[in-house]
Amino acid sequence: MPHLNGLTLACFTCMTIFGSVPAIEAQAPNEVAHAPVPEQILAAKRVFISNLGDDCNPRGAIIFGGGPERAYDQFYAEMKSWGKYELVATPAGGDLVFEIRFHCPAAAIDVIKGSSVGPGYDPQLMVAILDPKTHVTLWALYEHVQAALLQANRDKNFDQAIGRIAGDIKNLTARRN
């Protein structure tokens, strides 16, 4: 065996040690790999859409236009126009159940110089995706409806949130495990 000087021996030793260790891929410290999407969501062809209601117009107040079925009606129309799913009339006929809810939980009110700014609620759309056989929630999606003082702006913000939650479902179903 030929004689190796100190530097050559150190390089040879490093190559021997590190050459046998698999390379470790660098991952950004805050980057988290996606957990798998349940296969039922990815494979579904038929969906039943359930209306969990609207609690955003308490005691007859008109906070958002369109009545208590607005979230259900618009979400149903979005899913139908997308065309990915056959929308069925019963939960048993679907591979999944999408439960849509328009919810306005109480929220802190911002106060600036003695005047309140914004509502004392946080309007949200929620869609839970359930297995119709076990009733287990497989996934839940939330979109906030941006607050606004004028009725027309609240309604516009509602429409945008419906579009975003439909987009969230499209993005979820496009993910591959």
Sequence and secondary structure as in RCSB ss.txt:
>XXXX:A:sequence
MPHLNGLTLACFTCMTIFGSVPAIEAQAPNEVAHAPVPEQILAAKRVFISNLGDDCNPRGAIIFGGGPERAYDQF
YAEMKSWGKYELVATPAGGDLVFEIRFHCPAAAIDVIKGSSVGPGYDPQLMVAILDPKTHVTLWALYEHVQAALL
QANRDKNFDQAIGRIAGDIKNLTARRN
>XXXX:A:secstr
     HHHHHHHHHHHHHHTS       TT        HHHHH  EEEEEEEEE SSGGG  SSSS TTHHHHHH
HHHHHHH SSEE SSGGG SEEEEEEEE  B   EEETTEEES SB  EEEEEEE TTT  EEEEEEEE    SS
HHHHHHHHHHHHHHHHHHHHHHHH   
